[in-house]
Amino acid sequence: MNSSQSMENGARNAPRPQSQSSGSQYRAPTEEEVALMERTKVTASLLDYIDRFKQPYMNDVSCYEKLLKIGQGTFGEVFKARCKKTGRMVALKKILMENEKEGFPITALREVKMLQQLKHQHITELIEICSSKSGSPHKERATFYLVFTFCEHDLAGLLSNKRVHLTMTHCKTLMKHLLSGLHQIHHASILHRDMKAANILITRDGVLKLADFGLARPVFKRSNHMYTNRVVTLWYRPPELLLGAREYGASIDIWGAGCIMAELWTRAPILQGDTEQKQLQLISQLCGSIVPEVWPEVEKLPLFRQMELPQRLHRIVTNRLGPIIKDKNAINLIDKMLTLNPSKRGSAEEALDHTFFFTSPEPKEDVRDLMAGIHQSLFEYTQGRGAHAGQGAQPHRESSRAPNPPRQSNLANTGYHDIVF
């Protein structure tokens, strides 16, 4: 072997220095790194510490005693509960966490933020947020609850009870409360996006409060902001959403308010479609055909040409509701709020100025006299009506999207029927 070959073999067999630029080669950890890894290792004692950890600024839900499940909101269950310390009745809204992969649900965060902005006598009051541990070492996440002031009834449950008799004064008072709360929401540049009778609460003192802000969103100032149209329970969903609109405003809540107002007399939702197509048909049969002559530029909505829209139908809101309501001013206000063209529906403030509220009998401060004759809480869920028909207080799961009423084949069992048609 010559000298050149000897030098080449020696260079090949010599240890090579580690590459500074490559992180793929193994390097044994230093003593300091080993010690750090030992200190941060997940141990049984660490898991026990996490399980026993108390949130310094958040009460544990064990402070409250659950008494009864009273509702199933869009994003969580609702329980009637009692504060163990003060005896105060509250409503606990459990935030569903099963499908969350990135922490606290954004919908619940929105609801908390909205309610912090909305302090009004006709809007539900958020008291605090509570948490509870899973109780299982295999589950890492806590469960969170929103704690609200307890209201004894929701409007859907109240209307389902035949022994509850509403006078014209009661109807005017409740609608004034509803529109006052809605005006406050819209004045704060917020859309409720889930107006329905089950989300209208009434206290023992006869004060109406708007609830369930899980679908609420702020109104963005830029005109081209796109929202989802998969909001509002189907029976209360306005035609622009059914036709795929993603640019909309406070008028979607006004449509729901109109449906609710009519329901005060009919005692059931007036438009009970089981699909979007059927809902549009029912709306057309009551409010007339959806055509550009009545609603300019409606043909530009995404689903206008994909839906089968009835033609040559006249608007018959007054004729259909007249025999039931028998008050021209009430029908006129409902007719206004159920205008097909959202730009012509008017605002909550304009509705409050309607003649309906200034003719005899005039609305009162509350409906305390009506509440005096009701000795048990009435909720849509516990009464087994509407979307919870046949389930009573049994557990019920809904999807993360806005809940739809039951299919047409099940409507006969709900106690609801379409009074208008």
MARSE-111067 format. One line per 3 residues: number of its first residue (from 1); their letters; for each residue z, x, y of C-alpha. Coordinates in steps of 0.5 Angstrom, whole numbers. Example, Ala and Ser with C-alpha at 12.3 -4.5 7.8 and 13.67 -1.06 7.14 Angstrom:
! residues 2
1) as) 16 25 -9  14 27 -2;
This chain:
! residues 421
1) mns) 0 0 0  -2 3 7  2 3 13;
4) sqs) -2 -3 16  0 -7 10  7 -6 10;
7) men) 8 -7 17  4 -14 16  9 -16 10;
10) gar) 15 -14 14  13 -19 20  11 -24 15;
13) nap) 18 -24 12  22 -23 18  27 -29 20;
16) rpq) 23 -32 26  27 -35 32  27 -42 33;
19) sqs) 22 -46 38  25 -48 44  20 -53 45;
22) sgs) 20 -56 39  26 -61 37  23 -62 30;
25) qyr) 27 -56 27  34 -57 24  40 -54 28;
28) apt) 47 -54 25  51 -57 30  57 -53 34;
31) eee) 64 -54 33  65 -58 39  59 -63 37;
34) val) 62 -64 30  69 -65 34  65 -70 38;
37) mer) 62 -74 33  69 -75 29  72 -78 35;
40) tkv) 66 -83 36  66 -85 29  66 -92 27;
43) tas) 73 -93 24  77 -99 21  82 -98 27;
46) lld) 76 -98 32  74 -105 29  81 -107 29;
49) yid) 82 -105 36  75 -109 38  77 -115 35;
52) rfk) 84 -115 38  81 -113 45  83 -118 50;
55) qpy) 78 -119 56  82 -118 62  79 -123 67;
58) mnd) 77 -128 62  82 -133 58  81 -134 50;
61) vsc) 79 -141 48  85 -142 44  88 -144 51;
64) yek) 85 -150 50  86 -155 44  79 -158 42;
67) llk) 80 -166 41  73 -169 40  66 -167 40;
70) igq) 62 -171 45  55 -168 46  50 -163 44;
73) gtf) 47 -160 50  40 -157 51  43 -150 49;
76) gev) 50 -152 46  55 -156 44  60 -160 48;
79) fka) 68 -162 46  73 -166 49  79 -161 50;
82) rck) 86 -161 53  89 -155 56  95 -153 52;
85) ktg) 99 -150 58  98 -156 63  95 -162 59;
88) rmv) 89 -162 63  83 -165 60  77 -161 60;
91) alk) 70 -161 57  68 -154 53  61 -153 53;
94) kil) 60 -148 47  54 -143 48  50 -142 42;
97) men) 49 -135 41  46 -135 34  39 -133 36;
100) eke) 41 -129 42  38 -121 40  40 -118 47;
103) gfp) 47 -121 49  49 -127 53  44 -132 54;
106) ita) 40 -132 60  40 -140 60  47 -140 60;
109) lre) 47 -134 66  43 -139 70  47 -145 69;
112) vkm) 53 -141 71  50 -138 77  47 -145 79;
115) lqq) 54 -148 79  57 -143 83  52 -145 89;
118) lkh) 53 -152 88  60 -155 90  59 -162 91;
121) qhi) 63 -168 89  57 -171 85  56 -165 81;
124) tel) 60 -163 75  65 -157 77  65 -151 73;
127) iei) 73 -149 72  72 -142 68  69 -138 62;
130) css) 72 -137 56  71 -133 50  73 -133 43;
133) ksg) 73 -128 37  69 -129 31  75 -128 26;
136) sph) 70 -125 21  70 -117 21  62 -118 19;
139) ker) 61 -121 26  61 -117 32  59 -122 37;
142) atf) 64 -127 41  63 -134 42  63 -136 50;
145) ylv) 65 -143 53  64 -146 59  70 -150 62;
148) ftf) 68 -156 66  72 -162 69  73 -167 64;
151) ceh) 69 -174 65  70 -180 61  63 -182 60;
154) dla) 56 -181 61  51 -186 63  47 -187 57;
157) gll) 54 -188 53  56 -193 58  50 -197 58;
160) snk) 50 -197 51  56 -202 51  54 -209 52;
163) rvh) 61 -210 54  60 -206 60  57 -211 66;
166) ltm) 54 -207 72  53 -211 78  48 -210 84;
169) thc) 54 -206 88  55 -202 82  48 -200 81;
172) ktl) 47 -199 88  54 -194 88  51 -190 82;
175) mkh) 44 -189 85  47 -187 92  52 -182 88;
178) lls) 46 -179 84  41 -179 89  46 -175 94;
181) glh) 48 -170 88  40 -169 87  39 -168 95;
184) qih) 44 -163 94  41 -159 89  34 -159 92;
187) has) 37 -157 99  40 -151 95  33 -150 93;
190) ilh) 34 -151 85  30 -156 80  35 -159 75;
193) rdm) 29 -160 70  33 -165 65  34 -171 69;
196) kaa) 36 -176 64  42 -182 63  46 -177 58;
199) nil) 46 -172 63  49 -177 68  57 -176 68;
202) itr) 62 -181 71  69 -180 72  75 -184 71;
205) dgv) 76 -186 78  68 -188 78  65 -182 81;
208) lkl) 58 -180 78  57 -173 77  50 -169 75;
211) adf) 51 -165 69  48 -160 64  44 -154 68;
214) gla) 42 -151 62  34 -152 64  35 -151 72;
217) rpv) 31 -146 76  31 -144 83  25 -146 87;
220) fkr) 21 -140 89  18 -139 96  11 -136 94;
223) snh) 6 -142 92  3 -139 86  10 -138 82;
226) myt) 9 -141 75  14 -145 71  14 -147 64;
229) nrv) 12 -155 63  16 -155 57  22 -158 60;
232) vtl) 25 -165 61  27 -170 55  20 -173 53;
235) wyr) 22 -180 55  24 -178 62  18 -173 63;
238) ppe) 13 -174 69  6 -174 68  4 -168 71;
241) lll) 8 -164 66  5 -168 61  -2 -166 63;
244) gar) 1 -158 63  2 -157 70  6 -150 71;
247) eyg) 6 -151 79  11 -156 81  17 -158 85;
250) asi) 23 -163 86  18 -169 85  19 -168 77;
253) diw) 27 -169 78  25 -176 83  21 -178 77;
256) gag) 27 -178 72  31 -181 78  27 -187 78;
259) cim) 27 -188 70  34 -187 70  35 -193 76;
262) ael) 31 -198 72  35 -196 66  41 -199 70;
265) wtr) 38 -206 69  34 -205 62  40 -202 59;
268) api) 35 -197 55  30 -192 57  24 -196 60;
271) lqg) 18 -191 57  20 -189 50  14 -185 47;
274) dte) 14 -181 41  9 -176 43  6 -173 49;
277) qkq) 0 -177 48  4 -183 47  8 -182 53;
280) lql) 2 -181 57  -1 -188 55  6 -192 56;
283) isq) 6 -189 63  -1 -191 64  0 -198 62;
286) lcg) 6 -199 67  4 -194 73  -4 -195 72;
289) siv) -9 -190 70  -9 -183 72  -15 -182 75;
292) pev) -17 -177 81  -18 -184 86  -10 -185 85;
295) wpe) -8 -178 84  -13 -173 88  -14 -166 84;
298) vek) -11 -169 78  -17 -167 74  -15 -159 75;
301) lpl) -9 -160 71  -10 -156 64  -9 -162 59;
304) frq) -13 -167 64  -19 -167 59  -16 -166 53;
307) mel) -11 -172 53  -14 -179 52  -12 -182 58;
310) pqr) -13 -190 58  -18 -192 64  -18 -198 68;
313) lhr) -11 -200 68  -8 -203 74  -1 -201 76;
316) ivt) 4 -207 74  11 -204 76  13 -209 80;
319) nrl) 10 -215 75  14 -212 69  21 -210 72;
322) gpi) 21 -216 77  24 -221 72  29 -216 69;
325) ikd) 31 -213 76  30 -219 81  31 -215 87;
328) kna) 25 -213 91  28 -207 95  31 -204 88;
331) inl) 24 -205 85  20 -202 91  25 -196 91;
334) idk) 23 -195 83  16 -196 84  16 -191 90;
337) mlt) 20 -186 85  15 -187 79  9 -185 83;
340) lnp) 4 -182 79  2 -177 85  8 -172 85;
343) skr) 6 -171 93  7 -178 94  14 -179 90;
346) gsa) 18 -178 96  25 -174 96  32 -175 95;
349) eea) 34 -175 102  28 -181 103  30 -185 97;
352) ldh) 37 -185 100  34 -188 107  31 -193 103;
355) tff) 33 -201 105  36 -202 98  42 -198 100;
358) fts) 43 -202 107  42 -209 105  48 -214 102;
361) pep) 51 -212 98  52 -205 100  54 -199 96;
364) ked) 62 -197 95  65 -191 95  66 -191 87;
367) vrd) 66 -196 81  73 -195 80  73 -203 79;
370) lma) 68 -202 73  72 -196 70  79 -200 70;
373) gih) 76 -205 64  74 -199 60  79 -196 55;
376) qsl) 75 -191 51  70 -186 53  63 -187 52;
379) fey) 58 -182 51  51 -182 48  53 -177 42;
382) tqg) 59 -181 40  56 -188 41  50 -185 36;
385) rga) 45 -187 41  38 -184 43  37 -177 41;
388) hag) 43 -177 37  42 -184 33  45 -185 27;
391) qga) 49 -178 27  55 -180 31  60 -174 32;
394) qph) 57 -170 26  54 -163 28  47 -163 31;
397) res) 43 -157 32  37 -157 37  32 -152 39;
400) sra) 32 -148 45  27 -152 48  28 -159 52;
403) pnp) 30 -164 46  25 -169 45  27 -176 43;
406) prq) 26 -178 35  20 -180 32  17 -187 33;
409) snl) 19 -189 26  26 -188 27  26 -192 34;
412) ant) 28 -198 30  35 -195 28  37 -192 35;
415) gyh) 39 -199 38  34 -197 44  28 -201 44;
418) div) 22 -201 50  24 -207 54  18 -206 59;
421) f) 13 -206 53;
